[in-house]
Amino acid sequence: MPQKRRIYDEEFKRDAVRLVTHNSYGVSETARRLGISAKLLGRWKREAETRPNGAFNGPAQVSLEPDELN
């Protein structure tokens, strides 16, 4: 049976990116504390930088597979 995917809402994504951009926390440390992958948080950060008003159009889905989260 396939694993369910976690879906993060826009508010969670914006808050996570804000921790990195406004509070000067590192991407890796922030991701670890939030329980998400650094690659995912890095992608959200890039999206917010390149498309400030259009970032996060639609939910991001993340597999619960441990190998994919690291």
Beta strands, then each sheet from edge to edge (+ up, - down):
strand 1: 5-8
strand 2: 60-63
sheet 1: 1+ 2-
end
